[in-house]
Structure formats: C-alpha cells, structure tokens
Amino acid sequence: MFPDDHPGSRALFERALKVMPGGNSRHTVYFPPYPVYAAKGEGARVTDVDGVSRLDFINNYSSLIHGHCHPEVTAAITRQAATLQAVSLPTEAEIELAELLCARLPSVEQIRFANSGTEGVMMAIKAARGFTGRRLIAKVEGAYHGSDDTAAVSTYPHPSKWSDPDEGRGVSEPGSGPGAAADVIILQMNDVEGGRRLIKRHGAELAAVLVDPLVKNLGYRPASPAFLEMLREETRAAGALLIFDEVYSLRLGYGGAQEVLGVRADLTALGKIIGGGLPVGAVGGSAEIMTAVFDPRGGKAKVSHGGTYNANPLTMAAGAVSMRLFDRAAFDRLSGLGDRLRKGLAEAASAAGATARVTGAASIVGLFHMSGSGETFRDMAKARMENPEAGRKAEHFFRHMLDNGVLMGAPGFFVLSTALTEADIDHVINEAHVAFSTLRKAAA
Ligand SMILES: Cc1ncc(COP(=O)(O)O)c(C=O)c1O
C-alpha cells in the first residue's frame, strides 16, 4: 500500500526537497505525502524505484501516444543520437515531420517547430498579432493553454474575481504581468450568444480567438459545434484569426479535432504526441499567414522566431516515427480502447449506484464523481463547492488505483497509449467496480 511500502520514493523526495522547491520542477507530478518516483518505463507499464509496476494511464499528460520506449521510437532516437544531436543548421529530419503533419492536418499547410506546447500557443498568438496588427486575444475561461502570460489569463480565476461574463474581463494569473489581462477577452464555454456579442463588440481590435475543443479543466466535455461555428463565423467577419490549441486534442482524430469537428482553423498550436515523447511544440497554419508572418527572406520576418532547440533532430526523428506509427488503424484501435474504458467505468458506477459522470473522447477519458455540472468554468467551480465529497471520492479512487497497479490522473482522468491491451482496460474496469463499491460501503 502507498505510501507505506515506498521507502525509495520517500528518500528521494526528502533529498529533492533540499534542492528543489516542493521537490520538483513540475507541480502536476506531486501528490501527498510524496509522489511515487519512476525508475523504468516499458510499453504500457512504469515501474517505480521501489519495484512496483503499474499500468500508465497518464502517459506523460498525453505525449506518450505509444507508451514507454516503443522499440521503433527508441531505435530512431538512438540512430539520430549517434548521427547528429544538435546543430545550428536546418536538417532533413524537420522537413520530414513537417511533411507528415501538413499531410495529416488539412488546415496546416506550413509549420514551425518549438519545444513545448506553451511555445506553440505563444507563437500562434504572436503570429495572429503580427498578421492582423491587432492586440486582443479572446479565450475561454478556465481553459489551460500553457504558461505564456496572455494564454494563461483566467485559467484558474478565483470566484472573488469573477466579473459579469458579459464584460468578458479576464484575470492575470499570479506571476504574470498585470497587463496581461488587459489584452484578453474572456468567453464562457459554449455560450454562443454571449461569445458572439463579445467578439462583435471587440472585433476591430481582435487579433484572434484561441480555443481548445476539449478542455481538461472543464471536465473533458467538448466545445459544442454551435459554439465553434459561431467562433469561425465571427472571427471571419471581424477579420480576426481562429486559433485551435490542438496540443492535447490532436488525439481526438487522425487529423486532430478539426477533422472530426469539420472546422478549419487559421492557426493551430501543436505539441505532446507530435514529438514522439521528446519535448516539442509547433505552430501551423495556412501558407498565406505563416509566410506573411515568419518568412525571413527579403529582410526580417514580421515576427521573429528563434530558439536554440527548435526542430532539434532528436525530437524530429522520434516525432516522425511516432506519427507514422499512429496511422488510421492505430487511431481507431486506440479510440476503441477509450470507448471500452468509458463504457466499463459508467457500468461500474451504475452497478454501485454511484453518482458519477464519464466524459472524454477517443483516447482521453474523464471520470467525475458528480452528476451534471454545467458547461462553464463557473458551473464546474460551483458544482465542486456544492459537492465537497466529490474531491474525497476522486482521492479514494486515485489511491485505490495506485495500490492496484494503475497510475491514473489524480483529479479523475485516463490518457491511453497504443501499448495498452483490452485486458489492461478490463483490469481498470474491475478495479473501478471495487473502488465504487468500497465508496458505497463507506457511505453506508
Ligand atoms: C491544451 C494545452 N495547451 C498547451 C499546453 C502546454 O503544453 P506544454 O506543457 O508542452 O508546454 C498543454 C499542456 O498540458 C495543454 O493541455
């Protein structure tokens, strides 16, 4: 049982605390009293330093589409590492990954690489501002788009700072420049008419609307087709750009969420799975916009885009192999595993008479210990306040899984990899039956 039989993790955490605040470089990896430290990854499994092996259902917050150390990805990295690791010259490896992604994403005719999703989003925002000569960005309240000051506005706004949604006023995140919020208009997820009013009102100053069609912080419920259609229509009418953040949602379709939803964005931010597990980010879009903004021939590009590690050959090589392996057949199989898990979790909840909602799409699965909680960040926050036991149940569920060979996202999510099998999915479902029934017994 965790944490009792994990002395190795405890010792590492105590050592880490001396040299890193909170013991880490990434707040999402912490859980009390200390996180489990990983030693080895192999396919669908990760083994911790105390020798406990678990099925990995986080997959590095989505980046490991083929699980750990896929032999072909490892071979590509090893080959590239022995040939050329970093260089201040372009390489064929980046053309190859660019060609693969442009062929796959209909709205992406040209692309530029960076090293994180944060940078991909940031470059998309800069490109939109450079292209339109305008300042304002509109985004959805509660949507996480990485750590850039503009993109981070109103990601987790405290209720005391909520203003009238019709004003669309944002809140700078702690640590961001206080001016960031003045550059951002805040929309409420799936509020079609409210969003339309705000975009019309600020249209002349609006550079872009930034949207993630499946926001994790909003419980993995998808943006409605009507909301996305409104964004497409109104940005076009205003002469602003539509940016899709597909850092996460690329998992929703072979050609990303845009293919499934039938929306064509002007710019798309990418990251995670396109790097084959190595650090990556990218911005892509129409040749007209990308060339106008980033093409340095004939003087200086409108928006400068450097980066010591941009399009580094190791990431490019891993990304190309990984995306090639993630073909339509692999995509369909993985989505089938996602469907199996969603169905099994819903049945487990229902068998125990539990109040729970299973959400997500394709290889992303959300599990929330509440019934309907509305569409927006505010609806979700209110539902959490009204259901304090939901957090306790999520904690119980996470601990149960951790003690029974499954590493899931603590707030209640599962991100799948192609390394998983139906038997792995069924293991989680069986454990979900046990976890729900323990919760029921505890409540009685
Ligand atoms: C939708 C979305 N955008 C951007 C990011 C930032 O990506 P990165 O962590 O690679 O900076 C994330 C990361 O989780 C994300 O989920």
Ligand as a Chemical Component Dictionary entry (heavy atoms), coordinates in Angstrom:
data_LIG
# 
_chem_comp.id                   LIG 
_chem_comp.type                 NON-POLYMER 
_chem_comp.pdbx_formal_charge   0 
_chem_comp.three_letter_code    LIG 
# 
loop_
_chem_comp_atom.comp_id 
_chem_comp_atom.atom_id 
_chem_comp_atom.alt_atom_id 
_chem_comp_atom.type_symbol 
_chem_comp_atom.charge 
_chem_comp_atom.model_Cartn_x 
_chem_comp_atom.model_Cartn_y 
_chem_comp_atom.model_Cartn_z 
_chem_comp_atom.pdbx_ordinal 
LIG C1 C1 C 0 -4.356 22.314 -24.310 1  
LIG C2 C2 C 0 -2.941 22.550 -23.890 2  
LIG N1 N1 N 0 -2.254 23.582 -24.404 3  
LIG C3 C3 C 0 -0.977 23.834 -24.079 4  
LIG C4 C4 C 0 -0.312 23.040 -23.167 5  
LIG C5 C5 C 0 1.114  23.345 -22.798 6  
LIG O1 O1 O 0 1.955  22.368 -23.307 7  
LIG P1 P1 P 0 3.407  22.125 -22.638 8  
LIG O2 O2 O 0 3.159  21.506 -21.292 9  
LIG O3 O3 O 0 4.115  21.232 -23.585 10 
LIG O4 O4 O 0 4.031  23.476 -22.522 11 
LIG C6 C6 C 0 -0.985 21.952 -22.594 12 
LIG C7 C7 C 0 -0.310 21.077 -21.606 13 
LIG O5 O5 O 0 -0.884 20.299 -20.919 14 
LIG C8 C8 C 0 -2.323 21.702 -22.962 15 
LIG O6 O6 O 0 -3.012 20.675 -22.429 16 
# 
loop_
_chem_comp_bond.comp_id 
_chem_comp_bond.atom_id_1 
_chem_comp_bond.atom_id_2 
_chem_comp_bond.value_order 
_chem_comp_bond.pdbx_ordinal 
LIG C1 C2 SING 1  
LIG C2 N1 SING 2  
LIG C2 C8 DOUB 3  
LIG N1 C3 DOUB 4  
LIG C3 C4 SING 5  
LIG C4 C5 SING 6  
LIG C4 C6 DOUB 7  
LIG C5 O1 SING 8  
LIG O1 P1 SING 9  
LIG P1 O2 DOUB 10 
LIG P1 O3 SING 11 
LIG P1 O4 SING 12 
LIG C6 C7 SING 13 
LIG C6 C8 SING 14 
LIG C7 O5 DOUB 15 
LIG C8 O6 SING 16 
# 
